[in-house]
Amino acid sequence: MVSTETARTVIGIIGNVISFGLFMSPIPTFVQIIKHKAVEDFKPDPYLATILNCAMWVFYGMPFVHPDSLLVITINSIGFFIELIYVSIFFLYSPWAKKKKMLIILLIETIFFAVVVVITLLVFHTTITRSYFVGILCIIFNIGMYTSPLTVMRLVIKTRSVKYMPFTLSLANFCNGIVWAIYALLKFDPNVLIPNSLGALSGLIQLILYATYYRTTNWDSDGSTRPRRPEVQMTDNV
C-alpha cells in the first residue's frame, strides 16, 4: 500500500515536470525576438508578473512559512530563473522607453516582495498564520494572472478561430492544474488547491473552445503582412 506522503511526492514530481514544460513554452517567442533583434509587438508583462508569482511561491514553500513544500520550492525556483532570462532578453532588445518601464516594474516588485517578507517574519510568529498570509497573496496573484487566457478565450469566441490558442498549451495548463490540485488534496493545502482548481477549470474551458471552434478556424489566413508566431502567455499556478 502506497502511503499518502509517497503518493504526494510522486504527484509533485509529475507536477514539476509539467510546470517546467509550461515555463519553457514561450521559447519560440524569444527565438523570434533574438532572430529579428527586436521585441516587435510582444509584451514583457506576463513574464514580469510570473517573476513575482514564482518568488511568492518560493517564499510560501519555505519551512518557516509552510513546511513540507520542497516540490513547490523547486519548480518555482527554476521558473524564477527562467523568467529572469526571458525578461533579460526582452530588456536587451527593447527600446529605452520599454526598458525604463520594465525597470520600474521590477523595482516595485522587489519592494513589494521585501515588504511581504518583513511583515511575514515580524508580524506572524507561527507557520499556520504565515501560511495563510502568504498563501492568500499567492492566490490573489494567480487569479490576477488568469486575465491573460481570458483575453485569448474572448478572442477565440469573437473570431471563431483557435489559431492563436495553442492546443498543447491549453492541454498542459489543464493537466498542470489537475496534478497540483491532487497534490494539494493529498495533504490538504487550500492555498495550492484553490488557484490550481481554477487553473484546471480555465484549461478545461480552453479545450472545450478548441473542440468547438477547430473546424471553423482558417489556418492559412494571417492578419499581418509578415507571418509571426503568436505570443505564448502561460498561467503556471504553483
Backbone bond lengths (Angstrom), bond angles and torsions (degrees), N, CA, C in turn:
res aa  C-N    CA-C-N  psi(-1)  N-CA   C-N-CA  omega(-1)  CA-C   N-CA-C  phi
1 M - - - 1.465 - - 1.536 109.15 -
2 V 1.306 115.42 124.62 1.466 120.64 -179.66 1.521 109.46 -77.20
3 S 1.309 116.97 130.95 1.458 120.89 179.88 1.522 110.83 -73.00
4 T 1.316 115.98 159.16 1.464 121.43 179.36 1.524 111.21 -61.07
5 E 1.328 116.24 -38.56 1.467 120.92 -178.55 1.530 111.10 -67.01
6 T 1.332 116.30 -38.95 1.468 120.11 178.14 1.521 110.44 -66.44
7 A 1.330 115.79 -44.71 1.467 120.62 178.75 1.525 110.77 -61.12
8 R 1.328 115.41 -41.08 1.470 120.39 179.09 1.523 111.12 -63.30
9 T 1.335 116.40 -39.50 1.460 120.53 179.20 1.529 110.83 -65.63
10 V 1.334 116.97 -44.09 1.467 121.71 179.59 1.529 110.28 -62.53
11 I 1.321 116.30 -46.50 1.473 121.10 179.15 1.528 109.77 -61.76
12 G 1.337 116.60 -40.67 1.459 120.81 179.71 1.519 112.53 -63.46
13 I 1.343 115.74 -38.47 1.472 120.03 177.97 1.530 110.05 -65.74
14 I 1.336 116.26 -42.79 1.472 120.24 176.55 1.524 109.62 -60.35
15 G 1.330 116.01 -42.07 1.467 120.80 178.03 1.520 111.83 -61.99
16 N 1.327 116.35 -38.26 1.467 120.85 177.02 1.523 111.36 -61.34
17 V 1.336 115.78 -42.81 1.468 120.64 -179.09 1.526 110.78 -64.57
18 I 1.335 116.80 -46.86 1.468 120.38 -179.90 1.522 110.88 -64.80
19 S 1.332 116.49 -43.26 1.467 120.52 -179.87 1.525 110.81 -63.85
20 F 1.329 116.70 -37.41 1.465 120.45 176.91 1.521 110.33 -61.03
21 G 1.339 115.95 -41.28 1.456 120.16 176.77 1.518 112.04 -60.75
22 L 1.328 116.16 -38.50 1.472 120.30 177.95 1.524 111.09 -66.97
23 F 1.323 116.36 -40.45 1.464 119.51 178.10 1.532 111.59 -63.59
24 M 1.327 116.63 -32.10 1.457 120.92 -178.34 1.528 112.65 -84.54
25 S 1.323 117.44 -12.24 1.469 121.14 -173.46 1.532 115.10 -61.12
26 P 1.346 120.60 -28.45 1.470 118.97 178.69 1.526 114.83 -76.93
27 I 1.341 118.67 0.79 1.472 120.48 -176.51 1.534 113.04 -51.31
28 P 1.358 120.05 -43.61 1.472 119.21 178.69 1.529 113.03 -56.72
29 T 1.330 116.66 -35.64 1.466 120.68 177.61 1.522 110.46 -61.12
30 F 1.323 117.35 -44.42 1.459 121.04 -176.08 1.522 112.50 -78.05
31 V 1.324 116.76 -26.39 1.475 119.93 171.90 1.521 109.02 -62.50
32 Q 1.342 115.86 -41.36 1.462 120.33 178.81 1.525 111.33 -66.64
33 I 1.325 116.99 -41.33 1.466 121.10 179.27 1.521 110.79 -61.86
34 I 1.334 116.73 -46.23 1.467 121.27 -179.99 1.530 110.23 -65.38
35 K 1.321 116.44 -40.18 1.464 121.34 -178.81 1.526 111.43 -62.55
36 H 1.349 115.95 -43.24 1.468 120.74 -178.22 1.523 112.42 -90.32
37 K 1.348 116.68 -7.82 1.463 122.17 -178.26 1.532 111.96 55.03
38 A 1.316 115.22 37.16 1.473 121.70 179.55 1.522 108.52 -160.51
39 V 1.344 116.15 146.81 1.468 119.89 -179.62 1.521 111.90 -83.15
40 E 1.333 117.13 -10.83 1.462 122.99 179.50 1.530 109.71 51.45
41 D 1.355 117.01 -126.67 1.471 119.97 -178.04 1.526 112.79 -96.17
42 F 1.314 116.75 3.31 1.458 119.38 179.52 1.531 110.03 -67.42
43 K 1.333 115.65 146.97 1.463 120.84 -177.21 1.530 109.95 -114.62
44 P 1.331 117.12 141.45 1.474 120.46 179.68 1.524 113.08 -84.43
45 D 1.325 117.68 -7.21 1.468 122.47 -172.62 1.533 114.26 -51.15
46 P 1.356 119.29 -50.20 1.469 117.62 -177.63 1.520 113.50 -63.70
47 Y 1.328 116.97 -30.07 1.464 120.59 -178.87 1.524 110.87 -78.11
48 L 1.326 116.44 -36.35 1.461 120.69 174.80 1.527 110.10 -64.53
49 A 1.326 116.26 -40.67 1.463 120.77 179.66 1.526 110.84 -66.95
50 T 1.331 116.95 -38.04 1.458 120.85 -178.44 1.521 111.61 -69.06
51 I 1.330 117.88 -30.52 1.470 120.84 176.19 1.526 109.91 -58.77
52 L 1.327 116.52 -49.96 1.462 120.42 179.33 1.517 110.87 -65.75
53 N 1.324 116.68 -39.88 1.455 121.29 179.84 1.531 110.71 -59.98
54 C 1.332 116.85 -45.80 1.473 121.20 179.34 1.527 111.21 -65.18
55 A 1.324 116.22 -42.27 1.464 120.36 179.10 1.528 110.96 -59.94
56 M 1.333 116.21 -40.98 1.463 120.64 179.98 1.531 110.84 -64.87
57 W 1.349 116.77 -42.10 1.464 119.67 -179.09 1.532 111.59 -70.46
58 V 1.336 117.74 -33.69 1.462 120.44 175.41 1.527 109.35 -62.58
59 F 1.322 116.40 -45.29 1.465 120.81 179.04 1.523 110.42 -64.35
60 Y 1.338 116.69 -39.85 1.469 121.13 178.43 1.533 111.02 -59.98
61 G 1.324 116.74 -37.36 1.457 120.56 -176.35 1.521 114.98 -80.63
62 M 1.324 117.42 -5.18 1.463 120.29 -179.74 1.537 110.86 -62.86
63 P 1.331 118.00 144.14 1.475 121.47 -177.05 1.521 113.95 -55.95
64 F 1.328 117.09 -30.76 1.468 119.95 -178.54 1.534 112.10 -85.36
65 V 1.337 116.76 -1.02 1.473 120.92 174.66 1.520 109.51 -112.29
66 H 1.340 116.82 -61.12 1.468 121.00 178.40 1.524 108.74 -137.19
67 P 1.326 117.76 97.60 1.478 121.81 -175.92 1.532 112.63 -60.69
68 D 1.324 116.11 160.31 1.472 123.76 176.09 1.525 112.11 61.36
69 S 1.321 116.83 43.02 1.467 120.73 -179.77 1.529 110.87 -128.31
70 L 1.333 116.41 36.97 1.459 120.91 -176.57 1.525 112.35 -57.39
71 L 1.340 117.60 -40.98 1.463 120.98 -176.29 1.529 111.99 -71.22
72 V 1.328 116.41 -23.33 1.473 120.17 173.08 1.528 109.18 -71.65
73 I 1.328 115.50 -39.15 1.474 120.35 179.08 1.524 111.39 -66.16
74 T 1.344 116.73 -45.44 1.465 120.07 -174.20 1.516 112.34 -59.96
75 I 1.325 118.18 -51.89 1.466 120.21 -174.40 1.519 111.18 -69.90
76 N 1.324 117.65 -34.62 1.463 118.86 -179.07 1.527 112.08 -77.43
77 S 1.338 116.85 -27.60 1.471 119.55 172.89 1.520 109.81 -66.02
78 I 1.334 116.03 -44.42 1.467 120.88 177.14 1.527 109.89 -61.57
79 G 1.332 115.30 -47.01 1.459 120.15 -179.95 1.519 112.80 -60.76
80 F 1.328 116.16 -38.21 1.465 121.13 179.46 1.527 110.89 -58.97
81 F 1.319 116.71 -47.24 1.467 120.28 -177.97 1.527 112.08 -72.37
82 I 1.335 116.96 -32.89 1.471 119.98 175.27 1.518 110.23 -64.11
83 E 1.334 115.90 -44.00 1.470 120.08 179.84 1.531 111.11 -65.82
84 L 1.335 117.38 -34.32 1.463 120.48 175.72 1.521 111.03 -61.75
85 I 1.329 116.46 -38.75 1.465 120.50 177.30 1.519 110.26 -64.71
86 Y 1.330 116.89 -44.70 1.465 120.90 178.68 1.530 111.40 -59.07
87 V 1.336 115.13 -46.99 1.466 119.93 -179.08 1.526 110.70 -65.15
88 S 1.335 117.02 -36.53 1.468 120.10 177.90 1.522 111.70 -63.22
89 I 1.334 116.50 -39.76 1.467 120.72 177.44 1.526 109.55 -65.13
90 F 1.328 116.28 -43.70 1.459 120.71 176.64 1.530 110.13 -57.08
91 F 1.328 115.34 -46.51 1.459 120.57 -177.29 1.534 110.72 -62.60
92 L 1.319 116.25 -41.25 1.454 121.94 -177.32 1.528 112.14 -61.71
93 Y 1.330 116.76 -39.28 1.466 120.30 -173.47 1.534 113.65 -105.44
94 S 1.328 117.01 13.27 1.462 120.69 179.74 1.523 111.84 -97.40
95 P 1.341 117.79 152.18 1.461 120.58 172.28 1.522 109.16 -68.99
96 W 1.345 116.40 164.88 1.465 120.53 -174.33 1.532 112.77 -58.38
97 A 1.320 117.78 -35.73 1.470 120.59 -178.71 1.529 110.68 -60.46
98 K 1.325 116.53 -43.24 1.466 120.10 178.60 1.526 111.16 -71.07
99 K 1.336 116.55 -37.26 1.461 119.93 178.25 1.527 110.43 -61.09
100 K 1.312 116.20 -42.95 1.461 121.08 -179.84 1.528 110.53 -61.86
101 K 1.334 116.57 -43.48 1.462 121.14 179.07 1.526 110.76 -62.67
102 M 1.336 116.10 -42.27 1.462 120.15 179.97 1.528 111.72 -64.31
103 L 1.327 116.74 -40.93 1.468 120.70 179.02 1.526 111.07 -63.64
104 I 1.322 116.30 -40.25 1.469 120.61 179.17 1.527 110.20 -63.94
105 I 1.330 116.01 -45.05 1.467 120.12 -179.87 1.524 110.86 -63.00
106 L 1.335 117.24 -43.60 1.464 121.06 178.73 1.522 111.78 -63.25
107 L 1.336 116.48 -37.08 1.462 120.56 178.02 1.527 110.36 -65.69
108 I 1.321 116.30 -44.11 1.469 121.00 178.84 1.527 110.52 -62.40
109 E 1.329 116.09 -42.93 1.468 120.11 179.24 1.524 111.15 -63.72
110 T 1.322 116.82 -40.51 1.469 120.98 -179.98 1.533 110.82 -64.10
111 I 1.329 116.23 -44.96 1.468 120.78 178.89 1.523 110.37 -63.38
112 F 1.340 116.40 -44.43 1.462 120.75 -179.82 1.528 110.58 -60.31
113 F 1.341 116.05 -47.06 1.459 120.25 -178.75 1.525 110.92 -62.42
114 A 1.331 117.09 -41.24 1.465 121.28 179.22 1.527 110.63 -62.65
115 V 1.327 116.38 -40.92 1.471 120.98 178.48 1.531 110.63 -63.42
116 V 1.336 116.46 -43.17 1.466 120.83 178.83 1.528 110.58 -61.07
117 V 1.326 117.32 -43.45 1.466 121.79 179.99 1.526 110.84 -62.27
118 V 1.326 115.76 -46.45 1.475 120.64 -178.83 1.529 110.61 -63.17
119 I 1.331 117.47 -46.84 1.466 120.99 -179.77 1.528 110.57 -61.93
120 T 1.341 115.91 -44.01 1.468 120.68 -178.41 1.525 111.49 -60.16
121 L 1.325 116.77 -44.41 1.460 120.79 -175.02 1.527 113.59 -79.30
122 L 1.334 116.93 -30.89 1.469 120.06 -175.53 1.526 113.71 -95.06
123 V 1.325 116.62 -31.82 1.471 120.12 -175.68 1.526 111.70 -92.71
124 F 1.331 116.80 -39.46 1.467 120.48 -177.26 1.536 109.15 -105.18
125 H 1.332 115.37 135.20 1.464 119.03 -170.70 1.529 113.64 -119.68
126 T 1.325 118.22 5.15 1.469 120.90 175.28 1.527 108.47 -128.33
127 T 1.333 115.71 155.39 1.464 119.18 179.78 1.530 111.41 -65.82
128 I 1.329 117.41 -27.67 1.476 120.23 179.56 1.521 110.68 -65.96
129 T 1.337 116.34 -49.69 1.468 119.67 -178.79 1.533 111.10 -69.49
130 R 1.325 116.35 -36.57 1.472 119.86 177.61 1.532 110.71 -65.08
131 S 1.330 115.79 -40.96 1.467 120.60 179.77 1.521 111.09 -61.63
132 Y 1.323 116.08 -43.14 1.461 119.75 -179.31 1.524 111.44 -66.25
133 F 1.331 116.60 -43.34 1.466 120.63 -177.98 1.528 111.21 -64.02
134 V 1.324 116.34 -53.76 1.471 120.28 -178.66 1.528 110.27 -69.17
135 G 1.334 116.38 -38.07 1.463 120.54 -179.04 1.508 112.65 -62.20
136 I 1.333 117.51 -41.39 1.473 120.97 178.00 1.523 110.66 -61.77
137 L 1.321 116.61 -41.67 1.468 120.43 178.05 1.529 110.85 -63.34
138 C 1.344 116.55 -40.83 1.471 120.71 178.77 1.528 110.79 -63.18
139 I 1.328 116.58 -41.08 1.471 120.82 178.31 1.520 110.55 -61.76
140 I 1.335 116.02 -44.58 1.465 120.66 -179.75 1.525 110.81 -60.55
141 F 1.342 116.48 -43.80 1.470 120.01 179.68 1.521 111.07 -63.69
142 N 1.340 117.02 -42.43 1.455 120.34 -179.44 1.530 111.65 -63.62
143 I 1.325 116.11 -43.74 1.465 119.71 178.67 1.524 110.06 -61.92
144 G 1.357 115.93 -39.54 1.463 119.86 178.38 1.520 112.20 -62.60
145 M 1.347 116.61 -34.33 1.457 120.74 -179.32 1.520 112.84 -72.83
146 Y 1.339 117.21 -14.39 1.460 119.64 178.53 1.520 112.32 -73.23
147 T 1.325 118.48 -9.61 1.469 120.39 178.40 1.525 110.95 -64.25
148 S 1.331 117.20 -26.59 1.469 120.53 179.85 1.523 112.33 -65.77
149 P 1.355 119.59 -55.55 1.468 118.54 177.79 1.516 112.99 -65.17
150 L 1.333 118.11 -27.78 1.469 120.04 177.27 1.521 110.40 -62.89
151 T 1.342 115.89 -38.10 1.462 120.75 177.73 1.520 110.72 -63.13
152 V 1.339 115.94 -43.11 1.467 120.57 179.33 1.523 110.52 -65.72
153 M 1.327 117.01 -41.93 1.461 120.90 179.90 1.526 111.51 -62.93
154 R 1.318 116.23 -39.02 1.463 120.44 177.17 1.524 110.49 -63.32
155 L 1.342 116.15 -38.95 1.464 120.80 178.06 1.529 110.71 -65.02
156 V 1.326 116.87 -39.69 1.464 121.48 179.09 1.528 110.58 -60.91
157 I 1.323 116.27 -46.09 1.466 120.98 -179.48 1.523 110.86 -65.72
158 K 1.319 116.52 -40.56 1.460 121.43 -177.92 1.528 111.88 -67.68
159 T 1.329 117.19 -42.53 1.464 121.29 -175.77 1.528 112.69 -94.81
160 R 1.352 116.58 -8.97 1.463 121.60 -175.74 1.534 110.24 55.17
161 S 1.325 114.83 38.98 1.469 121.38 -177.44 1.526 109.94 -141.37
162 V 1.340 115.93 137.51 1.469 120.50 178.55 1.529 111.03 -106.47
163 K 1.330 116.05 18.92 1.462 121.01 -175.59 1.521 112.44 -57.81
164 Y 1.340 117.15 -36.35 1.459 120.69 -176.30 1.526 112.52 -105.38
165 M 1.351 116.14 23.13 1.459 121.26 173.78 1.530 107.27 -129.13
166 P 1.339 117.39 86.77 1.468 121.31 -175.18 1.529 112.49 -56.26
167 F 1.336 115.74 130.97 1.459 120.93 -178.43 1.527 111.70 -61.29
168 T 1.338 116.54 -44.47 1.467 119.93 -176.85 1.525 111.99 -61.84
169 L 1.339 116.35 -36.37 1.462 120.22 179.52 1.525 110.58 -70.17
170 S 1.333 116.81 -40.81 1.467 121.24 177.90 1.528 110.03 -63.36
171 L 1.335 116.63 -43.22 1.468 120.80 179.65 1.527 110.50 -65.33
172 A 1.334 116.59 -41.25 1.470 120.78 179.77 1.526 110.71 -64.39
173 N 1.337 116.75 -40.78 1.467 120.44 177.48 1.527 111.01 -61.12
174 F 1.335 116.06 -42.22 1.466 121.21 179.66 1.531 110.45 -63.55
175 C 1.339 115.91 -49.87 1.476 120.63 -179.38 1.525 111.17 -63.23
176 N 1.327 116.72 -39.32 1.456 121.56 179.71 1.526 111.00 -61.09
177 G 1.332 115.96 -45.73 1.457 120.71 179.01 1.518 112.15 -62.89
178 I 1.343 116.89 -43.92 1.467 121.96 -179.60 1.531 110.89 -62.60
179 V 1.322 116.66 -47.90 1.467 121.09 -176.41 1.526 111.26 -62.76
180 W 1.350 116.84 -46.54 1.460 119.18 -178.57 1.534 112.30 -72.29
181 A 1.334 117.23 -27.14 1.470 120.31 174.86 1.536 109.62 -67.05
182 I 1.335 116.57 -42.00 1.470 120.58 176.29 1.527 109.92 -62.96
183 Y 1.322 116.35 -42.92 1.472 121.63 177.35 1.528 110.52 -55.90
184 A 1.319 116.20 -42.86 1.469 120.83 -178.35 1.526 111.90 -71.11
185 L 1.324 117.34 -30.00 1.465 120.88 -179.61 1.526 112.12 -75.31
186 L 1.332 116.95 -31.65 1.463 120.55 -177.05 1.531 111.96 -64.62
187 K 1.320 116.19 -33.60 1.469 120.99 171.07 1.513 104.78 -135.75
188 F 1.324 115.53 90.35 1.463 122.81 -160.78 1.529 113.27 -45.24
189 D 1.330 113.88 118.26 1.462 121.88 179.09 1.525 108.04 -137.31
190 P 1.331 117.37 94.25 1.476 120.78 -176.17 1.524 113.44 -60.93
191 N 1.329 116.55 -27.96 1.464 119.81 -178.34 1.531 112.33 -69.25
192 V 1.323 116.57 -28.38 1.466 121.36 174.65 1.523 110.36 -89.81
193 L 1.333 116.69 -35.08 1.462 122.03 -176.63 1.532 112.74 -65.99
194 I 1.325 116.98 -46.92 1.474 120.53 -174.15 1.530 112.57 -61.21
195 P 1.353 119.52 -54.56 1.472 118.31 -178.39 1.522 113.52 -65.36
196 N 1.336 117.20 -32.46 1.456 118.88 -178.49 1.523 112.50 -78.62
197 S 1.315 117.44 -28.72 1.469 120.36 172.43 1.527 109.43 -65.21
198 L 1.331 115.88 -42.10 1.466 120.40 176.79 1.531 110.48 -65.99
199 G 1.339 116.36 -37.26 1.459 120.49 177.92 1.518 111.73 -64.88
200 A 1.343 116.51 -40.53 1.464 120.73 177.93 1.524 110.17 -64.84
201 L 1.336 116.59 -41.28 1.469 121.09 177.90 1.518 110.97 -62.50
202 S 1.339 116.00 -43.68 1.465 121.11 177.88 1.522 110.69 -60.44
203 G 1.344 116.64 -44.62 1.456 120.85 178.95 1.516 111.90 -63.81
204 L 1.346 116.84 -39.36 1.466 121.37 179.12 1.529 110.76 -63.40
205 I 1.325 116.23 -42.83 1.475 120.15 178.89 1.526 110.06 -62.50
206 Q 1.342 116.69 -40.96 1.463 120.20 178.43 1.529 110.99 -62.11
207 L 1.337 117.43 -40.45 1.464 120.98 179.06 1.531 111.29 -66.57
208 I 1.324 116.41 -38.15 1.468 120.67 177.20 1.528 110.19 -64.54
209 L 1.333 116.02 -43.02 1.465 120.35 177.72 1.525 110.53 -63.32
210 Y 1.319 115.94 -38.62 1.469 120.02 179.77 1.530 110.18 -62.41
211 A 1.335 115.96 -45.46 1.469 120.40 179.21 1.526 111.14 -65.09
212 T 1.335 116.19 -34.49 1.466 121.09 -177.23 1.519 112.26 -72.64
213 Y 1.339 117.18 -42.73 1.464 120.52 -171.60 1.532 114.18 -107.27
214 Y 1.330 117.51 7.01 1.466 119.62 -179.62 1.526 111.55 -60.69
215 R 1.330 116.67 -43.49 1.471 120.52 -176.01 1.525 112.47 -70.90
216 T 1.331 117.84 -23.59 1.469 120.29 -178.57 1.522 112.33 -94.15
217 T 1.319 117.47 4.01 1.468 122.05 -178.50 1.520 111.04 -82.53
218 N 1.331 115.65 129.35 1.463 121.29 174.82 1.532 107.39 -95.07
219 W 1.311 116.73 99.95 1.462 121.82 -173.39 1.526 112.88 -73.31
220 D 1.335 117.30 -17.93 1.471 120.71 -175.94 1.517 113.18 -90.74
221 S 1.332 117.59 -19.45 1.464 120.09 -176.92 1.508 110.42 -76.71
222 D 1.322 115.37 152.54 1.466 122.04 178.23 1.511 107.38 -150.49
223 G 1.313 116.53 124.71 1.455 120.42 -175.93 1.501 113.77 -74.96
224 S 1.329 119.87 -8.18 1.450 121.90 -178.09 1.518 109.62 -113.18
225 T 1.295 116.36 164.53 1.454 121.55 -178.92 1.516 111.53 -78.65
226 R 1.314 116.86 -21.42 1.461 120.93 178.78 1.514 109.41 -121.40
227 P 1.319 116.53 126.00 1.455 118.71 -178.99 1.523 110.75 -59.45
228 R 1.319 115.51 140.13 1.460 119.66 176.74 1.512 109.16 -144.25
229 R 1.291 114.08 148.27 1.451 120.59 179.85 1.525 108.34 -80.35
230 P 1.343 117.73 136.78 1.451 119.93 -179.75 1.509 111.74 -62.57
231 E 1.317 115.81 144.27 1.469 119.32 178.94 1.511 109.54 -73.29
232 V 1.302 115.54 130.54 1.447 120.93 179.54 1.519 108.90 -90.62
233 Q 1.325 116.34 126.24 1.456 120.63 175.79 1.518 107.21 -121.55
234 M 1.298 116.77 113.42 1.442 120.57 -174.05 1.505 111.69 -94.11
235 T 1.330 114.88 162.27 1.451 120.24 177.52 1.512 108.97 -132.49
236 D 1.286 114.94 66.92 1.456 118.65 177.39 1.513 108.27 -69.61
237 N 1.319 117.24 131.69 1.458 120.84 -167.02 1.511 115.19 -98.67
238 V 1.329 118.23 -15.97 1.464 118.99 -178.75 1.511 110.25 -121.48
